[in-house]
Amino acid sequence: MDNDQITRRMLVLGSLALLTSGCSATWQGVGIPSLLPSTSGVDRRYRRRHVRYDGPEPAGTIVVDTTERYLYSVEEGGWATRYGIGVGEEGLTMKGRAVVGRKAEWPSWTPTASMIRRKPHLAQYAGGVSGGPHNPLGASALYLYRGGQDTMFRLHGTNEPWTIGQAVSNGCIRLTNEDIVDLYSRTPVGTPVLII
């Protein structure tokens, strides 16, 4: 187990202890309880589950089913961990194959020029938003690449867990912060991704 996993687990466990005790604390100037917007408001069918998987993709692949609103982390023996996802608005979600080219915890975010054209109010963030619970990318992000180039599409957390199961994002695939932390911990750079 590496230090990042230990630190992340300690943060989650410490935050849970604070939540149950009613205490408030800060971590890098941010209230720790706000770091865990977990599964509150998420429809039960989109909660993380270990399920049978009979698709053709081999173990170690991520399969994103944008129609059904599920992401599968394919495992050995015909199993997968299934996560509920929020997807891009009509016509905005990438399709096909990619690889995880980069990973980041509490990533910063800058809207692309096409996002700003579609949603002019995003221009206020053109200079970027630093990482943290207020950031649209949430606790972690997996950056999708094709041919060695960043596609500008991400698998990432969200500070709006109630949007899981909906088509609301600017094209990226969003998971609850709890789920992206779990997926991040089991996904190395180079992992193949299929978006259908």
Wavefront OBJ file of the C-alpha trace (Angstrom):
o trace
v 0.000 0.000 0.000
v 1.489 3.358 -0.947
v 1.489 6.573 1.099
v -1.240 8.182 -1.049
v -3.652 5.371 -0.195
v -2.765 5.556 3.488
v -3.226 9.322 3.534
v -6.544 9.125 1.677
v -7.858 6.380 3.977
v -6.784 8.336 7.048
v -8.531 11.429 5.701
v -11.753 9.507 5.062
v -11.687 7.712 8.421
v -10.826 10.904 10.281
v -13.569 12.781 8.483
v -16.112 10.090 9.343
v -15.109 10.287 12.991
v -15.569 14.054 12.945
v -18.939 13.753 11.233
v -20.261 11.306 13.789
v -18.953 13.325 16.730
v -20.437 16.588 15.449
v -17.031 18.282 15.514
v -15.719 20.652 12.906
v -12.131 20.881 11.775
v -10.156 22.320 8.930
v -7.773 20.699 6.511
v -5.804 23.080 4.320
v -8.402 25.721 5.179
v -11.355 23.550 4.176
v -13.929 22.054 6.537
v -13.244 18.299 6.578
v -16.940 17.318 6.745
v -17.485 19.046 3.396
v -14.936 16.710 1.802
v -17.377 13.779 1.881
v -20.579 14.564 -0.015
v -20.877 10.732 -0.384
v -23.937 8.914 -1.625
v -26.491 11.262 -0.106
v -29.194 11.853 -2.692
v -27.929 9.102 -5.035
v -30.628 6.713 -6.284
v -29.997 3.245 -4.779
v -29.609 1.622 -8.205
v -26.544 3.821 -8.856
v -24.703 2.888 -5.669
v -21.427 0.965 -5.991
v -21.803 -2.814 -6.217
v -19.744 -5.908 -6.963
v -21.560 -7.579 -9.880
v -21.213 -10.392 -12.409
v -19.736 -9.164 -15.690
v -20.089 -11.175 -18.895
v -18.846 -8.630 -21.425
v -15.928 -9.272 -23.795
v -13.500 -6.775 -22.228
v -10.639 -8.322 -20.218
v -9.904 -7.776 -16.544
v -8.170 -4.461 -15.942
v -10.436 -2.559 -18.365
v -12.860 0.222 -17.507
v -16.130 0.058 -19.443
v -18.400 3.112 -19.374
v -22.008 2.525 -20.451
v -23.395 6.023 -20.985
v -26.911 4.783 -21.820
v -27.335 2.726 -18.656
v -25.290 5.238 -16.574
v -22.824 2.693 -15.200
v -19.045 2.366 -15.154
v -17.558 -1.124 -14.759
v -14.068 -1.803 -13.449
v -13.659 -5.282 -14.936
v -12.079 -7.903 -12.667
v -10.905 -11.513 -13.004
v -13.357 -14.405 -13.004
v -16.331 -12.666 -14.580
v -16.776 -9.951 -11.954
v -16.678 -6.156 -11.929
v -17.148 -3.288 -9.546
v -20.048 -1.258 -10.932
v -20.383 2.451 -10.219
v -23.283 4.762 -11.005
v -22.263 7.740 -13.143
v -23.462 11.078 -14.409
v -22.782 11.589 -18.104
v -22.467 14.397 -20.619
v -25.438 16.235 -21.985
v -26.784 15.006 -25.346
v -23.969 14.663 -27.861
v -21.226 15.740 -25.459
v -19.888 12.429 -24.190
v -16.864 10.887 -25.873
v -17.307 7.384 -27.342
v -14.804 4.663 -28.184
v -11.467 3.625 -26.746
v -8.971 5.581 -24.676
v -6.453 4.965 -21.901
v -5.946 6.553 -18.513
v -3.012 8.815 -19.341
v -2.779 10.698 -16.065
v -4.291 10.746 -12.574
v -4.696 13.547 -10.048
v -6.049 13.929 -6.522
v -8.031 17.115 -5.818
v -7.298 18.307 -9.376
v -7.610 21.878 -10.534
v -10.127 22.639 -13.286
v -10.285 25.102 -16.144
v -13.284 25.140 -18.500
v -12.421 24.603 -22.152
v -13.224 27.239 -24.772
v -16.072 25.057 -26.103
v -17.577 24.783 -22.588
v -17.503 28.564 -22.251
v -19.186 28.975 -25.663
v -21.973 26.577 -24.619
v -22.301 28.047 -21.126
v -21.058 31.662 -21.072
v -21.362 31.895 -17.271
v -18.297 29.600 -17.085
v -16.141 32.471 -18.371
v -15.727 33.564 -14.747
v -13.628 30.405 -14.246
v -11.446 30.841 -17.356
v -8.427 31.390 -15.091
v -9.011 28.014 -13.443
v -10.347 26.729 -10.147
v -7.954 25.245 -7.614
v -8.491 21.728 -6.302
v -10.785 21.109 -3.338
v -14.385 20.246 -2.494
v -15.669 23.350 -4.327
v -14.066 22.177 -7.586
v -16.282 20.468 -10.226
v -13.753 17.615 -10.661
v -14.154 16.508 -7.056
v -11.722 14.360 -5.079
v -9.876 12.709 -7.978
v -9.705 12.568 -11.759
v -8.564 10.053 -14.344
v -7.532 11.830 -17.572
v -8.416 10.041 -20.812
v -5.852 9.989 -23.621
v -5.855 8.775 -27.245
v -2.676 8.428 -29.283
v -0.689 10.015 -26.447
v -2.866 13.159 -26.519
v -5.192 14.421 -23.771
v -8.790 14.135 -25.022
v -9.981 16.733 -22.468
v -12.427 14.113 -21.141
v -12.201 12.922 -17.565
v -13.555 10.324 -15.188
v -13.903 12.442 -12.056
v -15.688 13.057 -8.787
v -18.462 15.540 -8.236
v -19.578 17.930 -5.529
v -23.160 17.320 -6.773
v -23.786 13.618 -5.961
v -27.507 13.953 -6.730
v -26.590 14.250 -10.454
v -25.448 10.609 -10.617
v -27.672 8.784 -13.113
v -28.347 11.940 -15.135
v -27.037 13.558 -18.326
v -25.884 16.921 -17.019
v -22.143 17.373 -17.397
v -20.051 19.054 -20.083
v -19.100 15.657 -21.474
v -17.018 14.076 -18.744
v -18.058 11.085 -16.657
v -18.730 11.905 -13.018
v -18.883 9.594 -10.004
v -19.526 10.355 -6.350
v -16.358 11.440 -4.565
v -16.399 8.163 -2.584
v -16.582 6.177 -5.803
v -13.890 8.093 -7.692
v -11.547 7.641 -4.709
v -12.211 3.885 -4.869
v -11.780 3.734 -8.670
v -8.644 5.918 -8.492
v -7.043 3.517 -5.980
v -7.556 0.485 -8.248
v -6.735 2.115 -11.610
v -3.135 2.507 -12.797
v -2.049 4.882 -15.552
v -2.313 2.978 -18.828
v -5.629 1.299 -17.974
v -7.726 0.806 -21.132
v -11.132 2.493 -21.199
v -14.069 1.744 -23.470
v -16.930 4.250 -23.583
v -20.114 2.930 -25.207
l 1 2 3 4 5 6 7 8 9 10 11 12 13 14 15 16 17 18 19 20 21 22 23 24 25 26 27 28 29 30 31 32 33 34 35 36 37 38 39 40 41 42 43 44 45 46 47 48 49 50 51 52 53 54 55 56 57 58 59 60 61 62 63 64 65 66 67 68 69 70 71 72 73 74 75 76 77 78 79 80 81 82 83 84 85 86 87 88 89 90 91 92 93 94 95 96 97 98 99 100 101 102 103 104 105 106 107 108 109 110 111 112 113 114 115 116 117 118 119 120 121 122 123 124 125 126 127 128 129 130 131 132 133 134 135 136 137 138 139 140 141 142 143 144 145 146 147 148 149 150 151 152 153 154 155 156 157 158 159 160 161 162 163 164 165 166 167 168 169 170 171 172 173 174 175 176 177 178 179 180 181 182 183 184 185 186 187 188 189 190 191 192 193 194 195 196
